[in-house]
Amino acid sequence: MEYKGVKIEWMHHNCFKITGKDKIVYTDPYKIEDDYKDGGLVLITHDHYDHLDVDSIKKVISDSGVIIAPKDCGPRLDTFGNRKVFVSPFEVKIIDGVTIKTVPSYNVNKFRSGKEVFHPKNKGNVGYIFIVDDLRLYIAGDTDFIEEMKDIRVDVAFLPVSGTYVMTPEEAAEAAAVINPRVVIPAHYGSGIGTAKEAEEFKKLVGDRLKVEILKSSEE
């Protein structure tokens, strides 16, 4: 899809390609098959295999591209000679002309065992608010509906909907209502974790309150 002159493609799972006039941004490259090597910025939300996929990063990042990731992703990114910027929640960076704000990304009610959640707040995982050609976008990462979302104001929001490890469609619909973006795009499904069924359920729950775009994978 194209929105306000910015092209937005869903590649797989939580990977989106955002193409502006002068910059291409990828989020969480995963299961990428083709060689693109055009990514000026690659945003990694956390270190899980379906968000930090080294082989996929190699296929999308350009020679001069920059990788942005939480600090504990560092060892797995050592193979790259590209510039790397390591971040924590609540930081603002301007990288190659793109303004990026990090926000927390964590679970409150998705448990691994006992009282241990899959994505603890103290781990330092992040979502990103970033600006491409004056368009404000938010990639949430692996998160539940959290308090910090009440302060997020963006044009386009990519929200996980698959449940189990992230928000369910119902929780994502609540988050979308609070964030109130101009466009909301369901994420985190279709590559072995969640299916299009959750995306459709999310769209049904949001109804006419917001514009929901369910994208088809550009690598299919």
ABEGO torsion letter per residue (X at the ends): XBBGGBBBBBABEABBBBBBAABBBBBGBBGBABBAGABABBBBABABAAABBAAAAAAABBAABBBBBBAAAAAAAAABABBBBBBBBGBBBBBGGBBBBBBBBBBAABBABEABBABBAAAGBBBBBBBBGGBBBBBAEBBBBBAAAAABBBABBBBBAAEGABBBAAAAAAAAAAAGBABBBBBGBGAGBEBAAAAAAAAAAAEAABBBBBBBBAAX
